Amino acid sequence: VDRFSVTYRILADDIAAARGRALDISVEQTVEIPRAIVPHGFVEDEILGRVEAVRPHRDGEGVFAATISYSSADVGGDFLQLLNIVFGNCSIKTGMRVESIDLGDDVSAMLRGPRFGRDGLRTLLGVAQGPLLMSAIKPVGLPTRELADIAYQFALGGMDMIKDDHGLVDQPTAPFRERVRACVEAVGEANAKSGRNSIFVANITGSARGFDERAYFAKETGAGGVMVAPALQGYAAVEELAADAGFGLPIISHPAFSGANVIAPDIGFSHAFYYGQLQRMMGADAVVYPNFGGRFGFSVEECRAIVSGSTSTLSGLKPILPAPGGGMSIEKAPGMAKVYGEDVIYLIGGALLSEPDDLVGACRRLAEAVGRGN
Amino acid sequence: VDRFSVTYRILADDIAAARGRALDISVEQTVEIPRAIVPHGFVEDEILGRVEAVRPHRDGEGVFAATISYSSADVGGDFLQLLNIVFGNCSIKTGMRVESIDLGDDVSAMLRGPRFGRDGLRTLLGVAQGPLLMSAIKPVGLPTRELADIAYQFALGGMDMIKDDHGLVDQPTAPFRERVRACVEAVGEANAKSGRNSIFVANITGSARGFDERAYFAKETGAGGVMVAPALQGYAAVEELAADAGFGLPIISHPAFSGANVIAPDIGFSHAFYYGQLQRMMGADAVVYPNFGGRFGFSVEECRAIVSGSTSTLSGLKPILPAPGGGMSIEKAPGMAKVYGEDVIYLIGGALLSEPDDLVGACRRLAEAVGRGN
């Protein structure tokens, strides 16, 4: 049976203690019974996690990297069970963190991965070079026609993707169906005027039983993509939608409710795994996360790690686009270009909306600043 | 419009700085645009979060408690939007943590809450007094007939609830339908012999699109309850299943993949909120979490906080049963009784399975030790 492997960052006094902790993980994440009573044969030989390597971590003294392999027979085709093996119970332990995954053949064959990814999004949007631009209509509480007007101006100003703010769901002030219809129409009008190919991205985070209905409504109404917050909606919902050939729109992942999984350094998941590898395993085509230097605390190094997790080889899964947001401005454009290069979606909200009387102009100035002017 | 309120624990140098951080939360969690451009009228008056109080926190210097109220008009009937308002983007910030929620009338009217809860579970199981007993069949990798035999012995030994281990999903060694059928039958045979009313609880964590199908298959096959890991499956999936009158079985919540939301002290969610209040908002009837003194690091105080969140008044939502697991043994029974009293489900796995040749006897000795012997 084929195996996949996970590398954990482990705090321990010395390498012997680190090995002990790794052995604990290998038991906890699989058989979850005392090692002494693990049944001989298939369970012990295949299902039980195997500590493949324990070595000092580049982070220095008291930190170790342990690679543990698991049987694909323990996954049984369920994406959530894959995640459960990676860090189900051990998510509750301190001093251990998921750093990265190596999928192996069986697991990578089970995953559809991103349908579009970086290159597919560029093709869809007709932007072969330079960074992509995305903005969000908001605030929640505005009526549909005002939100649609903002969408129109964003599209006319040159934003490639105009998305719902993640807090726009199905509120009475701008109900989902009415809002998606109006915004798709508004972006279409702007495209007709500009000759561009901007798309509207509908937020479909919400009801579990109504999830596919919202996704398909968005598609049938002409939205160019959808956005989901996987930490709220559940990881399988995204994975199954991405794998659904009948759907076939890009999926943008939003980090709402996910932060605590990542921001404490010695627990949870690395930035590269959670906002990179995991997103591609789910099939997201782009991942929104807080940019360095904004109102959230991510460092340049953490953002680079997300880029790495989003783009480095992960079996056959396509690379996806990082979409840093939160505090983007014209002044910051050169610094961001240095870190991200061209393969990035700049998510810009407040800096544009702060110029409500000249939204189109603000978009154009920003596009110019990042090398996307006409 | 009615409002609900969330109390956050905030790190700050002084109360003025804490107020500043609270104002940031009130903006970030609602309008998510600079305060200066929040539209006048409905958005500013209703949607924008309101800082209701900021005060020193009992945890001492540099720690503050801030209560912020939000409009139920921002929820729009979506459970996930409720959670998004509580801590969507701010989950990515350090030095702030959700401590508790006060639902208000509109939000509490929107939530069905636990169908059974503490008292309903006691009635269903026919156990008016004393702690309830739950065990898990495992390890994954065993064939169905061996898992079913373990279920039989647990039931005969006096366990009230026999659940799937959370890693049992739909693996080829014990496929979901085959396993549920066999285990329901095994527990039924044991009940016929013992005169008890033990139930089998099927793990339905897995496919998003197949979630309801697994839930209903379990019900129709005679399972007495289901188990879900909400941090994997998504919070709305649980909420909608619990609200579905046609389903109507108890739901047990499992903490897999949830740990990082809680275990770092200054971010994420308090134990009382996440494993208590949130579970009741979703409609779980009992919540599994790691007991103090076991192989996870929860303290007695954190476990007491979970009990408080599971049972203290939360609008009209029923109190639910805490189900501490991980390291329960006969020796620990008196200490656990002191903390939990009678309204608890003891989840006992390894200590029983370590006596494979006398599983029934091990169950009976444990039942005796907690005052549930015959």
Interface residues (C-beta under 8 A of the other chain):
Chain A: D24 E28 T30 V31 E32 I33 P34 A36 I37 V38 P39 F42 V43 E46 I47 A73 D74 V75 G76 G77 D78 F79 L80 Q81 L83 N84 I85 F87 G88 N89 C90 S91 I92 K93 T94 K138 P139 V140 G141 L142 D165 H166 G167 V169 D170 Q171 P172 T173 T205 G206 S207 A208 R209 F211 D212 A229 A231 L232 Q233 G234 Y235 A236 A237 E239 E240 P255 A256 F257 S258 G259 A260 N261 V262 I263 A264 I267 G268 F269 P290 R295 F296 G297 G349 G350 L353 S354 P356
Chain B: D24 E28 T30 V31 E32 I33 P34 A36 I37 V38 P39 F42 V43 E46 I47 A73 D74 V75 G76 G77 D78 F79 L80 Q81 L83 N84 I85 F87 G88 N89 C90 S91 I92 K93 T94 K138 P139 V140 G141 L142 D165 H166 G167 V169 D170 Q171 P172 T173 T205 G206 S207 A208 R209 F211 D212 A229 A231 L232 Q233 G234 Y235 A236 A237 E239 E240 P255 A256 F257 S258 G259 A260 N261 V262 I263 A264 I267 G268 F269 P290 R295 F296 G297 G349 G350 L353 S354 P356
